[in-house]
Amino acid sequence: MADYDAVLIYDGECPYCSIAARALRRLDGVGAISWYDEAAQSFLETQFGETPFAMFLVDRRRGRVYAGRSAAEKLADRAGTPGIVGSLVRENYDRIAKAVGLASGRGRDPDDYHEIYRLDAEAEELFDRLVDAAAERPEALA
């Protein structure tokens, strides 16, 4: 099993999102998985009682799920960018997501999930499935 303490759930059909996910390969302890993957769908359903379409960073070590703007800001922090960069990403997340959606031809907008959520105990039991799926599909990030 890969040694990830966090897994990013991202729009795997978006070429721009996939490029960003590839950049995560440089971050120790972070895996990435497409929102469309069965493991991601099961996790989201368990965590939220539905499968919201958004970017999520699931951080088992901190017991948190960062969504939308919060996920983007946390990823910037983990990448070691100056705090101002994380703040700018968070503040402009909706505009960035809209522009990326238009450029990629995505037919839907992300759902309105932007907070930091406590990792639900039942959802945490599915974390290893996220890690396994991220480790099994490195070609999606190549």
Salt bridges, closest charged atoms under 4 A:
ASP5 OD2 - ARG61 NE 3.13
ASP5 OD1 - ARG78 NH2 2.98
ASP11 OD2 - ARG106 NH1 3.31
ASP37 OD2 - ARG137 NE 3.13
GLU38 OE2 - ARG129 NH2 3.75
ASP59 OD2 - ARG62 NH1 2.97
ASP59 OD2 - ARG78 NH1 3.51
GLU73 OE1 - ARG90 NH1 3.81
ASP94 OD2 - ARG69 NH1 2.65
ASP94 OD1 - HIS114 NE2 3.73
ASP112 OD1 - HIS114 NE2 3.24
ASP128 OD1 - ARG60 NH1 3.09
GLU136 OE1 - ARG137 NH1 3.71
